[in-house]
Amino acid sequence: MYEIPQQLEYKEKIVFGLTFPQLAYAMVFFPFVFSFLFKLNASIYVRVFLACIPALLASGFMFFDLSTHLRDWYTWFKLRELKEPDKIKSALGIGEIQEGFIYG
């Protein structure tokens, strides 16, 4: 079985040219943006500034794959102190290392 490269994979567009995960992120962050803009009793500058924070987070998750980057940063943070070969092998799923080659 061959794996299809991600750039060639077909992703179903639901509404406005967005995929289902993108719409889900939009639906999660929309109430926060709406609340900051229209329900908060503050000056317009404060409301727009506060609404920009979840809007930028939503666009990061929707269009720039922020969830994958956060997962990678978390993995790096968790594994940055591994110095013992056995722990490194178990964390990365490596079978053994011989003569500079990694066997899975």
Secondary structure, DSSP 8 states (H G I E B T S, - for coil): -----GGGS-----BTTB-HHHHHHHHHHHHHHHIIIII--S-HHHHHHHHHHHHHHHHHHHHS-HHHHHHHHHHHHHHTT--SHHHHHHHHT--EEETTEEE-
